[in-house]
Amino acid sequence: MTPEHTPDHADETYVGLTEEEAERLARIRGHHVVRALPPGSIITMEYLEGRINFEVEGGVVTRVWHG
């Protein structure tokens, strides 16, 4: 099985966008799974290639990480 490709771009390009804008851009850039979470969310720590995570506060992306 071949691992999925993780798109290569600066995470900072998402910060300040609305949740909807960030999700649309992430999918255009090739992310297969986009996850938006409120600050302080409890999440599992498994790494998923091709996933991008957005911390969203007040409808705006404040933090981004992969996996």
N, CA, C and O of each residue as an XYZ file, in Angstrom:
268
protein
N       0.845     -1.175      0.000
C       0.000      0.000      0.000
C       0.890      1.237      0.000
O       1.836      1.316      0.783
N       0.601      2.192     -0.859
C       1.359      3.435     -0.948
C       0.741      4.476     -0.029
O      -0.468      4.702     -0.081
N       1.560      5.125      0.824
C       0.992      6.150      1.697
C       0.507      7.344      0.892
O       1.048      7.662     -0.167
N      -0.524      7.998      1.414
C      -1.040      9.184      0.753
C      -0.022     10.304      0.845
O       0.800     10.335      1.761
N      -0.080     11.228     -0.111
C       0.798     12.386     -0.124
C       0.209     13.484      0.747
O      -0.979     13.791      0.655
N       1.043     14.072      1.591
C       0.613     15.211      2.385
C       0.966     16.475      1.623
O       2.138     16.688      1.313
N      -0.002     17.317      1.311
C       0.284     18.560      0.595
C       1.321     19.398      1.330
O       1.340     19.435      2.560
N       2.178     20.065      0.578
C       3.268     20.843      1.144
C       2.990     22.332      0.958
O       3.131     22.861     -0.145
N       2.595     23.007      2.038
C       2.367     24.449      2.033
C       2.417     24.943      3.473
O       2.304     24.155      4.412
N       2.585     26.234      3.638
C       2.719     26.807      4.977
C       1.376     26.796      5.708
O       0.369     27.280      5.191
N       1.380     26.240      6.908
C       0.161     26.183      7.714
C      -0.388     27.574      8.009
O      -1.600     27.750      8.133
N       0.494     28.558      8.120
C       0.074     29.917      8.454
C      -0.884     30.507      7.428
O      -1.590     31.470      7.727
N      -0.919     29.942      6.218
C      -1.812     30.485      5.191
C      -3.283     30.277      5.535
O      -4.149     30.905      4.926
N      -3.580     29.408      6.496
C      -4.957     29.157      6.905
C      -5.401     30.035      8.077
O      -6.587     30.328      8.229
N      -4.444     30.449      8.895
C      -4.767     31.227     10.092
C      -5.402     32.558      9.686
O      -4.875     33.295      8.853
N      -6.548     32.838     10.300
C      -7.274     34.062     10.004
C      -8.399     33.887      8.996
O      -9.243     34.769      8.839
N      -8.409     32.735      8.308
C      -9.503     32.454      7.377
C     -10.715     31.953      8.152
O     -10.584     31.469      9.277
N     -11.887     32.071      7.549
C     -13.055     31.463      8.165
C     -12.916     29.945      8.045
O     -12.148     29.445      7.223
N     -13.654     29.234      8.859
C     -13.623     27.773      8.807
C     -13.958     27.272      7.402
O     -13.305     26.359      6.896
N     -14.965     27.860      6.778
C     -15.390     27.431      5.441
C     -14.311     27.712      4.395
O     -14.044     26.869      3.538
N     -13.687     28.897      4.461
C     -12.622     29.234      3.510
C     -11.431     28.288      3.667
O     -10.871     27.810      2.681
N     -11.055     28.029      4.908
C      -9.921     27.159      5.178
C     -10.183     25.736      4.698
O      -9.306     25.109      4.105
N     -11.383     25.225      4.950
C     -11.705     23.871      4.504
C     -11.678     23.770      2.985
O     -11.136     22.813      2.432
N     -12.262     24.757      2.311
C     -12.278     24.745      0.842
C     -10.850     24.765      0.296
O     -10.524     23.999     -0.611
N     -10.001     25.634      0.842
C      -8.622     25.743      0.389
C      -7.849     24.454      0.663
O      -7.076     24.008     -0.184
N      -8.048     23.857      1.825
C      -7.359     22.613      2.170
C      -7.732     21.496      1.200
O      -6.863     20.730      0.782
N      -8.985     21.392      0.843
C      -9.414     20.347     -0.107
C      -8.859     20.613     -1.500
O      -8.458     19.679     -2.195
N      -8.831     21.878     -1.916
C      -8.226     22.224     -3.214
C      -6.760     21.837     -3.231
O      -6.241     21.380     -4.250
N      -6.095     22.019     -2.102
C      -4.665     21.711     -2.001
C      -4.386     20.225     -1.828
O      -3.225     19.816     -1.825
N      -5.421     19.410     -1.684
C      -5.239     17.968     -1.676
C      -5.398     17.251     -0.354
O      -5.112     16.056     -0.275
N      -5.844     17.933      0.688
C      -6.086     17.236      1.953
C      -7.355     16.410      1.824
O      -8.387     16.898      1.363
N      -7.263     15.148      2.239
C      -8.387     14.228      2.120
C      -9.338     14.329      3.303
O     -10.540     14.099      3.167
N      -8.794     14.674      4.462
C      -9.602     14.801      5.661
C      -9.309     16.165      6.283
O      -8.155     16.509      6.537
N     -10.365     16.930      6.525
C     -10.250     18.242      7.158
C     -11.069     18.195      8.443
O     -12.252     17.855      8.432
N     -10.416     18.544      9.553
C     -11.095     18.467     10.843
C     -11.031     19.838     11.521
O      -9.945     20.379     11.730
N     -12.174     20.388     11.856
C     -12.264     21.660     12.565
C     -12.693     21.399     14.000
O     -13.680     20.707     14.249
N     -11.941     21.957     14.939
C     -12.177     21.684     16.360
C     -12.206     22.976     17.164
O     -11.471     23.912     16.848
N     -13.037     23.043     18.192
C     -13.001     24.205     19.080
C     -11.756     24.140     19.967
O     -11.210     23.056     20.176
N     -11.299     25.277     20.489
C     -10.126     25.287     21.375
C     -10.309     24.334     22.556
O     -11.387     24.253     23.145
N      -9.242     23.619     22.888
C      -9.265     22.728     24.045
C      -9.949     21.396     23.827
O     -10.190     20.660     24.783
N     -10.268     21.074     22.575
C     -10.938     19.800     22.291
C     -10.063     18.619     22.684
O      -8.839     18.659     22.560
N     -10.711     17.584     23.155
C     -10.015     16.335     23.449
C     -10.099     15.484     22.192
O     -11.187     15.171     21.710
N      -8.932     15.113     21.667
C      -8.882     14.335     20.423
C      -7.940     13.160     20.590
O      -7.098     13.143     21.488
N      -8.091     12.183     19.716
C      -7.170     11.057     19.720
C      -5.851     11.511     19.114
O      -5.812     12.484     18.362
N      -4.791     10.823     19.432
C      -3.458     11.232     19.003
C      -2.936     10.435     17.802
O      -1.768     10.576     17.439
N      -3.772      9.608     17.186
C      -3.287      8.845     16.044
C      -3.005      9.787     14.882
O      -3.733     10.754     14.660
N      -1.946      9.493     14.148
C      -1.557     10.312     13.009
C      -2.209      9.747     11.753
O      -2.108      8.550     11.484
N      -2.863     10.588     11.000
C      -3.497     10.181      9.756
C      -2.922     11.006      8.616
O      -3.176     12.207      8.520
N      -2.156     10.370      7.764
C      -1.543     11.033      6.613
C      -2.626     11.682      5.759
O      -3.645     11.058      5.461
N      -2.407     12.927      5.367
C      -3.359     13.625      4.515
C      -4.438     14.389      5.263
O      -5.280     15.040      4.645
N      -4.418     14.314      6.609
C      -5.425     15.046      7.394
C      -4.835     16.376      7.856
O      -3.656     16.460      8.200
N      -5.667     17.405      7.859
C      -5.295     18.693      8.416
C      -6.328     19.054      9.473
O      -7.526     18.827      9.303
N      -5.838     19.616     10.562
C      -6.686     19.979     11.690
C      -6.682     21.492     11.863
O      -5.629     22.128     11.807
N      -7.840     22.054     12.068
C      -7.974     23.476     12.333
C      -8.577     23.671     13.711
O      -9.593     23.061     14.043
N      -7.952     24.521     14.512
C      -8.594     24.970     15.734
C      -9.354     26.230     15.347
O      -8.777     27.173     14.806
N     -10.653     26.237     15.627
C     -11.531     27.317     15.170
C     -12.190     27.980     16.370
O     -12.810     27.320     17.204
N     -12.045     29.286     16.437
C     -12.667     30.054     17.512
C     -13.434     31.212     16.884
O     -12.863     32.018     16.149
N     -14.724     31.291     17.174
C     -15.557     32.343     16.607
C     -15.660     32.270     15.097
O     -15.833     33.290     14.429
N     -15.550     31.046     14.551
C     -15.659     30.847     13.115
C     -14.390     31.119     12.339
O     -14.391     31.053     11.110
N     -13.278     31.430     13.051
C     -12.011     31.771     12.407
C     -10.919     30.790     12.841
O     -10.839     30.422     14.014
N     -10.090     30.374     11.900
C      -8.993     29.447     12.182
C      -7.912     30.182     12.974
O      -7.437     31.242     12.568
N      -7.533     29.593     14.122
C      -6.505     30.198     14.974
C      -5.247     29.349     15.078
O      -4.201     29.838     15.505
N      -5.343     28.065     14.686
C      -4.199     27.144     14.798
C      -4.377     26.039     13.782
O      -5.503     25.651     13.468
N      -3.260     25.524     13.261
C      -3.300     24.470     12.238
C      -2.219     23.434     12.544
O      -1.106     23.784     12.936
N      -2.559     22.146     12.361
C      -1.561     21.081     12.449
C      -2.010     19.915     11.590
O      -3.183     19.785     11.239
N      -1.038     19.068     11.259
C      -1.291     17.934     10.373
C      -1.412     16.651     11.170
O      -0.931     16.544     12.298
N      -2.069     15.679     10.550
C      -2.172     14.356     11.140
C      -3.443     14.171     11.774
O      -3.707     13.105     12.329
